[in-house]
Amino acid sequence: MKLKTLGVQILLGIALFDISGAIFGRQKVRLLYGRYLNPRDGIGRGYPRYHHKANVERGFDIRPSSSKILAKSKPTEYKAYYVWGNSLGCFDFEDSKESQYDIYLAGDSFTWGYAPLDKKFGTIIEKSTQLRVAKCGVTHTGQGHQFSKFKDIKNKLGYSPKIVIVSVYHNDVINDFMYPKTTVMEGYQVDFKKIVNKKIIIIPSKEIEARFKTWMTSQTHEKILYRRITSLKYWSASFIVLDHSIQKIKAIFFDKNSKQPSYGHSDFDLDSYKTSNPIARSNMMFIKQWIEHSRKNNYKLIFSTIPDRASTSKTYEGFHLYVESLNGLSWDFAEYIEMNHAKKNIFWKNDPHFNIEGNRLYAEYLKKKLSKYDKKNESGLY
């Protein structure tokens, strides 16, 4: 009888813990498991459906003048926020056209989102300096896509902003090697290329369509609901905490020699970033073309490298030396955060992108660099 009573009490305790977690501790539990009570946005690599559209030259891009859509899983551990496309096709506020843009921000997902627009580094720079900033990052892109988009927007605006800052991340090299590699099907991002033994393979359209159709049939409300009900990790905070504790204990006693996960690799380092490496060649070409374009059109082009958890000041050494050889300008955010001992605090816990603090610190870094540059070159920004 006592065992039965104890069993009931344990079950009631678990139920109470799960209910409390769902009502009061949802965001904290998501730090342990991002999918907790957090439905994924869809096949499009998790991005909101219809946020992107197919593009003839670039494969895909942000849909211009598109309605606000909730981004629920970018990142999974943060509350949902709205994304949209303004008339320029940027996740940004609408261009008031009262004055010209002073700064244009290009880049990939770090520049695009993974935080609400008012928390992004571009918005922080704009609000704290009174400079007009065009925030035109596009996720899943390299400099080839970004340069093409900038030229289109320059033509729409009828002028070039005084300064263009391109935030560079380590996977830009592989994105440019395969560019264009992504299109949009029924509102979702879909890759149509893959790499096999360092060679690009174009996936047959019939194979893509068959995979997409199979996935779409698995996304009925009934099937999604069934998967969530049968997944303890989706709805049970107590199971997530227990599983996390077990993994911690295993790491302490059984996995002492295991390495910490790393998101980085060496495509931009001194050994890999050279014309003899076919994977780096496309990115180097786009960098050179963009620098030449900036000189012909009289705007200042700055490349700013963004580190990951594993990066050091050596990670982008090959890239910086290449830009320098072209008499271009590049900055390294890794040096700044190493000096400020802030690296471990600037990324989401379960995602490699900047968290709110990371966006704030990157905005601070860019403002300081811009201020020094402006005083030296008297460009009239400040």
Secondary structure, 3 states (H helix, E strand, C coil): CHHHHHHHHHHHHHHHHHHHHHHHCHHHHHCCCCCCCCCCCCCCCCCCCCCEEEECCCEEEECCCEEEEEECCCCCCCCCEEEEECCCCCCCCCCCCCCCCCEEEECCHHHHCCCCHHHCHHHHHHHHHCCCEEECCCCCCCHHHHHHHHHHHHHHHCCCCCEEEEEECCCHHHHHHCCCCEEEECCEEEECEEEECCEEEECCHHHHHHHHHHHHHCCCHHHHHHHHHCCHHHHCHHHHHHHHHHHHHHHHHCCCCCCCCCCCCCCCCCCCCCCCCHHHHHHHHHHHHHHHHHHHCCCEEEEEECCCCCCCCCCCHHHHHHHHHCCCEEEEHHHHHHHCCCHHHCECCCCCCECHHHHHHHHHHHHHHHHHHHHHHCCCCC
